[in-house]
Amino acid sequence: MQAGDKLDFIAKGGGVFELRARRESFADLRGILQLPQKVSADELERWVADARDAGYREGDE
């Protein structure tokens, strides 16, 4: 985490909380990446599926 990051407080029970950097949604990231051509929703879904098939799992960092 870095200064200025948005955080989520996750209740773990027993008065324990986990701090986790907030992940942005695809909608929040729109316009950050400039590609030479437009990318369809089907292509984006295929890229995500390919990344998952290659071994990426949520929380891997």
WOHU-V784244 format. One record per residue. RES is the residue in one small letter. SS is DSSP state (A for helix, B for strand, O for the rest). PHI is phi in radians with two decimals (NA if undefined). OMEGA is omega in degrees with one decimal (NA if undefined). Layout:
BEGIN
<<RES | SS | PHI | OMEGA> <RES | SS | PHI | OMEGA>>
END
This chain:
BEGIN
<<m | O | NA | -179.3> <q | O | -2.27 | 176.4> <a | O | -0.97 | 179.1> <g | O | 1.64 | 177.6> <d | O | -1.14 | 172.1> <k | O | -1.47 | -176.3> <l | B | -2.09 | 169.0> <d | B | -1.89 | 174.2> <f | B | -1.75 | -176.4> <i | B | -1.95 | 179.1> <a | B | -1.26 | -180.0> <k | B | -1.81 | -179.4> <g | B | 1.74 | 178.7> <g | O | 1.09 | 179.6> <g | O | 1.39 | -179.3> <v | B | -1.72 | 177.4> <f | B | -2.18 | 174.8> <e | B | -1.89 | 173.4> <l | B | -1.70 | -179.4> <r | B | -2.38 | 176.6> <a | B | -1.07 | -178.8> <r | O | -1.25 | 175.4> <r | O | -1.63 | -179.8> <e | O | -1.50 | 177.2> <s | O | -1.46 | 176.6> <f | A | -1.00 | -179.2> <a | A | -1.07 | 179.6> <d | A | -1.20 | -176.0> <l | A | -1.65 | -178.1> <r | O | -0.95 | 177.2> <g | O | 1.62 | 179.8> <i | O | -1.23 | -176.6> <l | O | -1.79 | 178.3> <q | O | -1.77 | 179.7> <l | O | -1.76 | -178.9> <p | O | -1.20 | 177.8> <q | O | -2.44 | 178.0> <k | O | -1.25 | 178.9> <v | O | -2.01 | 179.9> <s | O | -1.38 | 177.2> <a | A | -1.07 | 178.2> <d | A | -1.09 | 177.9> <e | A | -1.11 | 179.9> <l | A | -1.09 | 177.9> <e | A | -1.09 | 178.0> <r | A | -1.14 | 178.4> <w | A | -1.10 | 179.3> <v | A | -1.13 | 179.0> <a | A | -1.08 | 178.7> <d | A | -1.09 | 179.3> <a | A | -1.11 | 178.6> <r | A | -1.14 | 179.1> <d | A | -1.09 | -179.2> <a | O | -1.38 | 174.6> <g | O | 2.01 | 178.0> <y | O | -1.23 | 173.9> <r | O | -2.33 | 177.0> <e | O | -0.88 | 179.3> <g | O | 1.69 | 175.4> <d | O | -1.27 | 178.7> <e | O | -2.63 | NA>>
END
